[in-house]
């Protein structure tokens, strides 16, 4: 089993930095709110398990529609080529899947099929559950949250060297974090631009100031707030500016996802509390979903504006938009329509009587 950063989980950045990776156990839970790290972790796990045969050894299920029987059948299936390679079965957006099949998943973790590796990609993964503890004991819990402070700067410098072949001094890394924030996907996108501009020279603070569009980062967050607050026209105007400035629709959707997936997770936690007949504490739920204390007033207001019905469909809406942008609507004009449709669905003012916490 991989060396763990604590008694029951390993941080994604530590797992990705391992120079001598160990064998992957039969069950892995990839949890947290940083989609960029989740994508990297899933790729790394697949590489460690299936190597170059990932195309033939990996099966992926959409969590909200996944049936446990089908997942278990796939896990027990041997490699297509009969070479002893392990199967990889990924359940994406697996929160609902875990809730529905929790007792049976606990049984499976106790006696897993060693023919395959089950990867559960979840947003919420409470450490006080039997399933979490079972995976901690027999599998691997991987926390995908962005590092902060000095740890984020250190990670960014290492990432620039490892993946962009660029030298990023501490002062330039700190400047980049100040301008972009802790969104790893956006940081990676900006690093690519800076590495190309710098060539063989180190990335300087002057280069960061010149090439990193501070107004674009600010405008993207303003667009997200406008959507969540129900201000559709303002959000569309900001989308116009961002696309005109060259922002890629996939990158914009990734930034929006980081916020709206938290609202979706909060709604799932609310429903879990109601089913268990526990007291509903909106701020506590939002905190568990990943919102920081300094944005709590805004987050609670926006959650109520979105309403329970729309918040409950956010995972599905984000998945649909992501699939469209990477498939049939990848052309710029169609990609723009995908984002406009997503904004329109969420920015219409909700009925306060149907608020998410009602």
C-alpha positions as a Markdown table, in Angstrom:
| # | Residue | x | y | z |
|---|---|---|---|---|
| 1 | Unk | 0.0 | 0.0 | 0.0 |
| 2 | Unk | 1.2 | 3.5 | -0.7 |
| 3 | Unk | 2.6 | 5.4 | 2.2 |
| 4 | Unk | 0.0 | 7.6 | 3.8 |
| 5 | Unk | 0.2 | 11.2 | 4.9 |
| 6 | Unk | -2.0 | 10.5 | 7.9 |
| 7 | Unk | -3.5 | 7.4 | 9.5 |
| 8 | Unk | -6.3 | 7.1 | 7.1 |
| 9 | Unk | -5.6 | 9.0 | 3.8 |
| 10 | Unk | -2.9 | 10.2 | 1.5 |
| 11 | Unk | -2.9 | 13.7 | 0.0 |
| 12 | Unk | -3.1 | 13.7 | -3.7 |
| 13 | Unk | -0.1 | 16.0 | -4.1 |
| 14 | Unk | 2.0 | 13.5 | -2.1 |
| 15 | Unk | 0.8 | 10.5 | -4.0 |
| 16 | Unk | 1.6 | 12.2 | -7.3 |
| 17 | Unk | 5.1 | 13.1 | -6.1 |
| 18 | Unk | 6.0 | 9.5 | -5.1 |
| 19 | Unk | 9.2 | 8.4 | -6.9 |
| 20 | Unk | 8.8 | 4.8 | -6.0 |
| 21 | Unk | 5.0 | 4.1 | -6.2 |
| 22 | Unk | 3.7 | 1.0 | -4.5 |
| 23 | Unk | 1.0 | -1.4 | -5.8 |
| 24 | Unk | -2.5 | 0.0 | -5.8 |
| 25 | Unk | -4.9 | -1.8 | -3.5 |
| 26 | Unk | -8.3 | -3.2 | -4.7 |
| 27 | Unk | -10.4 | -0.2 | -3.6 |
| 28 | Unk | -9.5 | 3.5 | -3.8 |
| 29 | Unk | -11.7 | 6.5 | -2.9 |
| 30 | Unk | -10.7 | 9.7 | -4.6 |
| 31 | Unk | -12.4 | 12.6 | -2.7 |
| 32 | Unk | -12.4 | 16.3 | -2.4 |
| 33 | Unk | -13.2 | 19.5 | -4.4 |
| 34 | Unk | -10.2 | 20.0 | -6.7 |
| 35 | Unk | -11.1 | 18.5 | -10.1 |
| 36 | Unk | -7.6 | 19.1 | -11.5 |
| 37 | Unk | -6.1 | 16.9 | -8.8 |
| 38 | Unk | -8.8 | 14.3 | -9.2 |
| 39 | Unk | -8.1 | 14.0 | -12.9 |
| 40 | Unk | -4.4 | 13.6 | -12.3 |
| 41 | Unk | -4.9 | 11.0 | -9.5 |
| 42 | Unk | -7.2 | 8.9 | -11.7 |
| 43 | Unk | -4.7 | 9.0 | -14.5 |
| 44 | Unk | -1.9 | 8.0 | -12.2 |
| 45 | Unk | -3.8 | 5.1 | -10.7 |
| 46 | Unk | -4.7 | 3.8 | -14.1 |
| 47 | Unk | -1.1 | 4.1 | -15.2 |
| 48 | Unk | 0.1 | 2.2 | -12.2 |
| 49 | Unk | -2.5 | -0.6 | -12.6 |
| 50 | Unk | -2.9 | -1.0 | -16.3 |
| 51 | Unk | 0.2 | 0.6 | -17.7 |
| 52 | Unk | -0.1 | 1.1 | -21.5 |
| 53 | Unk | -3.2 | -1.2 | -21.7 |
| 54 | Unk | -5.5 | 1.4 | -20.1 |
| 55 | Unk | -7.6 | 1.6 | -23.2 |
| 56 | Unk | -8.6 | -2.1 | -22.9 |
| 57 | Unk | -8.4 | -2.5 | -19.1 |
| 58 | Unk | -10.5 | 0.4 | -17.8 |
| 59 | Unk | -14.3 | 0.7 | -17.5 |
| 60 | Unk | -16.0 | 3.8 | -16.4 |
| 61 | Unk | -19.5 | 4.2 | -14.9 |
| 62 | Unk | -21.6 | 7.4 | -14.4 |
| 63 | Unk | -22.4 | 7.2 | -10.7 |
| 64 | Unk | -26.0 | 8.5 | -10.7 |
| 65 | Unk | -27.0 | 5.7 | -13.2 |
| 66 | Unk | -24.5 | 3.0 | -12.1 |
| 67 | Unk | -25.9 | -0.3 | -10.8 |
| 68 | Unk | -23.7 | -2.2 | -8.3 |
| 69 | Unk | -24.3 | -5.5 | -9.9 |
| 70 | Unk | -22.8 | -4.3 | -13.2 |
| 71 | Unk | -19.8 | -2.7 | -11.4 |
| 72 | Unk | -19.0 | -5.9 | -9.5 |
| 73 | Unk | -19.4 | -8.0 | -12.7 |
| 74 | Unk | -16.9 | -5.7 | -14.4 |
| 75 | Unk | -14.5 | -5.9 | -11.4 |
| 76 | Unk | -14.4 | -9.7 | -11.6 |
| 77 | Unk | -13.8 | -9.8 | -15.4 |
| 78 | Unk | -10.3 | -10.7 | -16.4 |
| 79 | Unk | -8.2 | -8.7 | -18.8 |
| 80 | Unk | -9.3 | -8.8 | -22.4 |
| 81 | Unk | -6.0 | -10.4 | -23.4 |
| 82 | Unk | -5.8 | -12.9 | -20.5 |
| 83 | Unk | -2.4 | -11.6 | -19.5 |
| 84 | Unk | -3.2 | -11.4 | -15.8 |
| 85 | Unk | -3.5 | -7.6 | -15.9 |
| 86 | Unk | -5.9 | -6.1 | -13.4 |
| 87 | Unk | -9.1 | -4.4 | -14.5 |
| 88 | Unk | -9.8 | -0.8 | -13.5 |
| 89 | Unk | -13.4 | 0.2 | -12.8 |
| 90 | Unk | -14.1 | 3.8 | -12.1 |
| 91 | Unk | -17.4 | 5.1 | -10.8 |
| 92 | Unk | -17.5 | 8.8 | -11.5 |
| 93 | Unk | -19.6 | 11.3 | -9.5 |
| 94 | Unk | -20.2 | 8.4 | -7.1 |
| 95 | Unk | -21.9 | 10.1 | -4.1 |
| 96 | Unk | -25.3 | 8.9 | -5.0 |
| 97 | Unk | -23.9 | 5.4 | -5.8 |
| 98 | Unk | -22.2 | 5.2 | -2.4 |
| 99 | Unk | -25.3 | 6.4 | -0.6 |
| 100 | Unk | -27.5 | 3.8 | -2.3 |
| 101 | Unk | -25.2 | 0.8 | -2.0 |
| 102 | Unk | -23.2 | 1.7 | 1.2 |
| 103 | Unk | -23.8 | -1.6 | 3.2 |
| 104 | Unk | -23.0 | -3.8 | 0.1 |
| 105 | Unk | -19.9 | -1.7 | -0.6 |
| 106 | Unk | -18.8 | -2.2 | 3.0 |
| 107 | Unk | -19.1 | -6.0 | 2.4 |
| 108 | Unk | -17.1 | -5.7 | -0.9 |
| 109 | Unk | -14.3 | -3.8 | 0.7 |
| 110 | Unk | -14.0 | -6.5 | 3.3 |
| 111 | Unk | -13.6 | -9.2 | 0.6 |
| 112 | Unk | -12.7 | -7.5 | -2.7 |
| 113 | Unk | -12.1 | -9.1 | -6.0 |
| 114 | Unk | -8.4 | -9.0 | -6.7 |
| 115 | Unk | -9.1 | -9.3 | -10.4 |
| 116 | Unk | -9.8 | -5.5 | -10.5 |
| 117 | Unk | -9.4 | -2.2 | -8.8 |
| 118 | Unk | -12.5 | -0.1 | -7.9 |
| 119 | Unk | -12.0 | 3.6 | -7.9 |
| 120 | Unk | -14.8 | 5.7 | -6.3 |
| 121 | Unk | -14.7 | 9.4 | -7.4 |
| 122 | Unk | -16.7 | 11.3 | -4.7 |
| 123 | Unk | -17.1 | 14.8 | -3.5 |
| 124 | Unk | -18.0 | 14.1 | 0.1 |
| 125 | Unk | -16.4 | 11.2 | 2.0 |
| 126 | Unk | -17.0 | 11.6 | 5.7 |
| 127 | Unk | -14.3 | 10.1 | 7.8 |
| 128 | Unk | -16.7 | 8.9 | 10.5 |
| 129 | Unk | -18.4 | 6.4 | 8.3 |
| 130 | Unk | -17.8 | 2.6 | 8.3 |
| 131 | Unk | -17.0 | 2.7 | 4.6 |
| 132 | Unk | -14.4 | 5.4 | 4.9 |
| 133 | Unk | -12.7 | 3.4 | 7.8 |
| 134 | Unk | -13.0 | 0.2 | 5.8 |
| 135 | Unk | -11.2 | 1.7 | 2.8 |
| 136 | Unk | -8.6 | 3.3 | 5.1 |
| 137 | Unk | -7.9 | -0.2 | 6.5 |
| 138 | Unk | -7.9 | -2.3 | 3.3 |
| 139 | Unk | -7.6 | 0.2 | 0.4 |
| 140 | Unk | -6.6 | 3.8 | -0.1 |
| 141 | Unk | -8.3 | 7.1 | 0.6 |
| 142 | Unk | -6.9 | 9.9 | -1.5 |
| 143 | Unk | -7.8 | 13.5 | -0.6 |
| 144 | Unk | -7.9 | 15.9 | -3.6 |
| 145 | Unk | -7.8 | 19.4 | -2.1 |
| 146 | Unk | -5.6 | 22.3 | -3.1 |
| 147 | Unk | -2.6 | 22.9 | -1.0 |
| 148 | Unk | -2.5 | 26.4 | 0.6 |
| 149 | Unk | 0.0 | 29.0 | 1.5 |
| 150 | Unk | 3.7 | 28.0 | 1.3 |
| 151 | Unk | 2.7 | 24.4 | 0.3 |
| 152 | Unk | 0.9 | 25.7 | -2.7 |
| 153 | Unk | 3.8 | 27.8 | -3.8 |
| 154 | Unk | 6.2 | 24.8 | -3.4 |
| 155 | Unk | 3.8 | 22.6 | -5.4 |
| 156 | Unk | 3.6 | 25.1 | -8.2 |
| 157 | Unk | 7.4 | 25.4 | -8.5 |
| 158 | Unk | 7.7 | 21.6 | -8.7 |
| 159 | Unk | 4.8 | 21.3 | -11.2 |
| 160 | Unk | 6.4 | 23.9 | -13.4 |
| 161 | Unk | 9.6 | 22.0 | -13.5 |
| 162 | Unk | 8.0 | 18.5 | -13.9 |
| 163 | Unk | 5.3 | 19.2 | -16.4 |
| 164 | Unk | 6.2 | 22.4 | -18.2 |
| 165 | Unk | 10.0 | 22.1 | -18.1 |
| 166 | Unk | 10.2 | 25.6 | -16.7 |
| 167 | Unk | 12.0 | 27.2 | -13.9 |
| 168 | Unk | 9.7 | 29.1 | -11.6 |
| 169 | Unk | 11.4 | 31.1 | -8.8 |
| 170 | Unk | 9.7 | 31.5 | -5.5 |
| 171 | Unk | 8.8 | 35.2 | -6.0 |
| 172 | Unk | 7.3 | 34.5 | -9.4 |
| 173 | Unk | 5.3 | 31.5 | -8.0 |
| 174 | Unk | 4.0 | 33.7 | -5.2 |
| 175 | Unk | 3.0 | 36.4 | -7.7 |
| 176 | Unk | 1.2 | 33.9 | -9.8 |
| 177 | Unk | -0.8 | 32.5 | -6.8 |
| 178 | Unk | -1.7 | 36.0 | -5.8 |
| 179 | Unk | -3.1 | 36.8 | -9.3 |
| 180 | Unk | -4.9 | 33.5 | -10.0 |
| 181 | Unk | -5.7 | 32.0 | -6.6 |
| 182 | Unk | -5.7 | 28.4 | -5.5 |
| 183 | Unk | -7.4 | 26.9 | -8.6 |
| 184 | Unk | -4.9 | 24.4 | -9.8 |
| 185 | Unk | -6.4 | 23.9 | -13.2 |
| 186 | Unk | -6.2 | 27.7 | -13.9 |
| 187 | Unk | -2.6 | 27.8 | -12.5 |
| 188 | Unk | -1.6 | 25.0 | -14.8 |
| 189 | Unk | -3.2 | 26.9 | -17.7 |
| 190 | Unk | -1.3 | 30.1 | -16.9 |
| 191 | Unk | 2.0 | 28.1 | -16.4 |
| 192 | Unk | 1.7 | 26.8 | -19.9 |
| 193 | Unk | 1.5 | 30.3 | -21.3 |
| 194 | Unk | 4.4 | 31.5 | -19.2 |
| 195 | Unk | 6.6 | 28.6 | -20.0 |
| 196 | Unk | 6.2 | 29.2 | -23.7 |
| 197 | Unk | 6.9 | 32.9 | -23.3 |
| 198 | Unk | 9.9 | 32.4 | -21.1 |
| 199 | Unk | 11.6 | 29.8 | -23.3 |
| 200 | Unk | 14.9 | 28.6 | -21.7 |
| 201 | Unk | 14.9 | 31.5 | -19.2 |
| 202 | Unk | 13.4 | 31.4 | -15.7 |
| 203 | Unk | 9.8 | 32.8 | -15.4 |
| 204 | Unk | 10.1 | 36.2 | -13.9 |
| 205 | Unk | 7.7 | 38.3 | -11.9 |
| 206 | Unk | 7.7 | 40.8 | -14.8 |
| 207 | Unk | 6.6 | 38.0 | -17.1 |
| 208 | Unk | 3.8 | 37.0 | -14.7 |
| 209 | Unk | 2.5 | 40.5 | -14.5 |
| 210 | Unk | 2.6 | 40.9 | -18.3 |
| 211 | Unk | 1.0 | 37.6 | -19.3 |
| 212 | Unk | -1.4 | 36.7 | -16.5 |
| 213 | Unk | -4.7 | 38.5 | -17.1 |
| 214 | Unk | -5.6 | 39.6 | -13.6 |
| 215 | Unk | -8.9 | 41.1 | -14.9 |
| 216 | Unk | -9.8 | 37.8 | -16.5 |
| 217 | Unk | -9.4 | 35.9 | -13.3 |
| 218 | Unk | -11.4 | 38.5 | -11.4 |
| 219 | Unk | -14.1 | 38.6 | -14.2 |
| 220 | Unk | -14.5 | 34.8 | -14.1 |
| 221 | Unk | -15.2 | 34.8 | -10.4 |
| 222 | Unk | -17.6 | 37.7 | -10.8 |
| 223 | Unk | -19.4 | 35.7 | -13.6 |
| 224 | Unk | -19.8 | 32.7 | -11.2 |
| 225 | Unk | -21.2 | 34.9 | -8.5 |
| 226 | Unk | -23.6 | 36.5 | -10.9 |
| 227 | Unk | -24.9 | 33.1 | -12.0 |
| 228 | Unk | -25.3 | 31.9 | -8.4 |
| 229 | Unk | -27.0 | 35.2 | -7.4 |
| 230 | Unk | -29.5 | 34.9 | -10.2 |
| 231 | Unk | -28.1 | 37.8 | -12.3 |
| 232 | Unk | -28.2 | 36.2 | -15.8 |
| 233 | Unk | -27.6 | 39.3 | -17.9 |
| 234 | Unk | -24.5 | 40.3 | -15.9 |
| 235 | Unk | -23.1 | 36.8 | -16.1 |
| 236 | Unk | -23.7 | 36.7 | -19.9 |
| 237 | Unk | -21.9 | 40.0 | -20.3 |
| 238 | Unk | -18.9 | 38.7 | -18.4 |
| 239 | Unk | -18.9 | 35.5 | -20.4 |
| 240 | Unk | -18.7 | 37.7 | -23.6 |
| 241 | Unk | -15.6 | 39.5 | -22.3 |
| 242 | Unk | -13.8 | 36.3 | -21.2 |
| 243 | Unk | -14.4 | 34.5 | -24.5 |
| 244 | Unk | -13.4 | 37.6 | -26.5 |
| 245 | Unk | -10.2 | 37.7 | -24.5 |
| 246 | Unk | -9.4 | 34.1 | -25.5 |
| 247 | Unk | -10.5 | 32.1 | -22.5 |
| 248 | Unk | -11.2 | 28.5 | -23.4 |
| 249 | Unk | -14.8 | 27.3 | -22.6 |
| 250 | Unk | -13.5 | 24.1 | -21.0 |
| 251 | Unk | -11.3 | 26.1 | -18.6 |
| 252 | Unk | -14.3 | 28.4 | -17.7 |
| 253 | Unk | -16.5 | 25.4 | -17.0 |
| 254 | Unk | -13.8 | 23.9 | -14.8 |
| 255 | Unk | -13.7 | 27.1 | -12.8 |
| 256 | Unk | -17.5 | 27.2 | -12.5 |
| 257 | Unk | -17.5 | 23.5 | -11.5 |
| 258 | Unk | -15.3 | 24.1 | -8.5 |
| 259 | Unk | -18.0 | 26.3 | -7.0 |
| 260 | Unk | -21.2 | 24.6 | -8.2 |
| 261 | Unk | -20.0 | 21.1 | -7.2 |
| 262 | Unk | -19.8 | 22.3 | -3.6 |
| 263 | Unk | -23.5 | 23.4 | -3.8 |
| 264 | Unk | -24.4 | 20.0 | -5.2 |
| 265 | Unk | -22.5 | 18.3 | -2.3 |
| 266 | Unk | -24.2 | 20.5 | 0.2 |
| 267 | Unk | -27.6 | 19.4 | -1.1 |
| 268 | Unk | -26.6 | 15.8 | -0.8 |
| 269 | Unk | -25.5 | 16.3 | 2.8 |
| 270 | Unk | -28.8 | 18.1 | 3.5 |
| 271 | Unk | -30.8 | 15.1 | 2.1 |
| 272 | Unk | -28.7 | 12.7 | 4.1 |
| 273 | Unk | -29.4 | 14.7 | 7.3 |
| 274 | Unk | -33.1 | 14.7 | 6.6 |
| 275 | Unk | -33.2 | 11.0 | 5.9 |
| 276 | Unk | -31.3 | 10.3 | 9.2 |
| 277 | Unk | -33.6 | 12.8 | 11.0 |
| 278 | Unk | -30.7 | 14.9 | 12.2 |
| 279 | Unk | -31.0 | 18.6 | 12.8 |
| 280 | Unk | -30.4 | 20.6 | 9.7 |
| 281 | Unk | -27.7 | 23.3 | 10.1 |
| 282 | Unk | -27.2 | 25.1 | 6.8 |
| 283 | Unk | -23.9 | 26.7 | 7.6 |
| 284 | Unk | -22.5 | 23.5 | 9.0 |
| 285 | Unk | -23.5 | 21.7 | 5.9 |
| 286 | Unk | -22.0 | 24.3 | 3.6 |
| 287 | Unk | -18.7 | 24.1 | 5.6 |
| 288 | Unk | -18.7 | 20.3 | 5.2 |
| 289 | Unk | -19.2 | 20.8 | 1.5 |
| 290 | Unk | -16.0 | 22.9 | 1.3 |
| 291 | Unk | -17.1 | 26.5 | 1.7 |
| 292 | Unk | -14.7 | 28.6 | 3.7 |
| 293 | Unk | -16.0 | 30.7 | 6.7 |
| 294 | Unk | -15.2 | 34.1 | 5.0 |
| 295 | Unk | -17.6 | 33.3 | 2.1 |
| 296 | Unk | -20.3 | 31.7 | 4.3 |
| 297 | Unk | -22.9 | 34.5 | 4.1 |
| 298 | Unk | -22.6 | 34.7 | 0.4 |
| 299 | Unk | -22.7 | 30.9 | 0.0 |
| 300 | Unk | -25.8 | 30.6 | 2.1 |
| 301 | Unk | -27.6 | 33.3 | 0.1 |
| 302 | Unk | -26.6 | 31.8 | -3.2 |
| 303 | Unk | -27.6 | 28.3 | -2.1 |
| 304 | Unk | -31.1 | 29.5 | -1.3 |
| 305 | Unk | -31.3 | 31.3 | -4.6 |
| 306 | Unk | -30.4 | 28.2 | -6.5 |
| 307 | Unk | -33.0 | 26.2 | -4.7 |
| 308 | Unk | -33.1 | 22.5 | -3.8 |
| 309 | Unk | -34.2 | 21.2 | -7.2 |
| 310 | Unk | -31.5 | 22.9 | -9.2 |
| 311 | Unk | -28.8 | 22.3 | -6.6 |
| 312 | Unk | -29.8 | 18.6 | -6.7 |
| 313 | Unk | -29.3 | 18.5 | -10.5 |
| 314 | Unk | -25.9 | 20.3 | -10.6 |
| 315 | Unk | -23.8 | 17.2 | -10.9 |
| 316 | Unk | -25.9 | 16.0 | -13.9 |
| 317 | Unk | -25.8 | 19.5 | -15.5 |
| 318 | Unk | -22.1 | 19.9 | -15.1 |
| 319 | Unk | -21.5 | 16.4 | -16.5 |
| 320 | Unk | -23.7 | 17.1 | -19.5 |
| 321 | Unk | -21.9 | 20.4 | -20.2 |
| 322 | Unk | -18.5 | 18.8 | -19.9 |
| 323 | Unk | -19.4 | 15.9 | -22.3 |
| 324 | Unk | -20.8 | 18.4 | -24.7 |
| 325 | Unk | -17.7 | 20.7 | -24.7 |
| 326 | Unk | -15.4 | 17.7 | -25.2 |
| 327 | Unk | -17.6 | 16.2 | -27.9 |
| 328 | Unk | -20.4 | 17.4 | -30.1 |
| 329 | Unk | -20.1 | 21.0 | -29.1 |
| 330 | Unk | -16.3 | 21.4 | -29.1 |
| 331 | Unk | -16.4 | 24.0 | -31.9 |
| 332 | Unk | -16.1 | 27.6 | -30.4 |
| 333 | Unk | -19.6 | 28.8 | -31.4 |
| 334 | Unk | -21.3 | 25.7 | -30.0 |
| 335 | Unk | -19.1 | 25.7 | -26.9 |
| 336 | Unk | -20.3 | 29.2 | -26.2 |
| 337 | Unk | -23.9 | 28.0 | -26.4 |
| 338 | Unk | -23.3 | 25.2 | -23.9 |
| 339 | Unk | -22.0 | 27.8 | -21.4 |
| 340 | Unk | -24.9 | 30.2 | -22.1 |
| 341 | Unk | -27.4 | 27.4 | -21.6 |
| 342 | Unk | -25.8 | 26.4 | -18.3 |
| 343 | Unk | -25.8 | 30.0 | -17.1 |
| 344 | Unk | -29.4 | 30.5 | -18.1 |
| 345 | Unk | -30.5 | 27.3 | -16.3 |
| 346 | Unk | -29.0 | 28.5 | -13.0 |
| 347 | Unk | -29.3 | 32.3 | -13.0 |
| 348 | Unk | -33.1 | 32.7 | -13.1 |
| 349 | Unk | -34.1 | 33.8 | -9.6 |
| 350 | Unk | -35.5 | 30.9 | -7.6 |
| 351 | Unk | -38.6 | 30.7 | -5.5 |
| 352 | Unk | -37.6 | 31.5 | -1.8 |
| 353 | Unk | -40.3 | 29.0 | -0.7 |
| 354 | Unk | -38.3 | 26.3 | -2.5 |
| 355 | Unk | -34.9 | 27.3 | -1.1 |
| 356 | Unk | -32.2 | 24.6 | -0.8 |
| 357 | Unk | -32.5 | 24.6 | 3.0 |
| 358 | Unk | -36.3 | 24.8 | 3.1 |
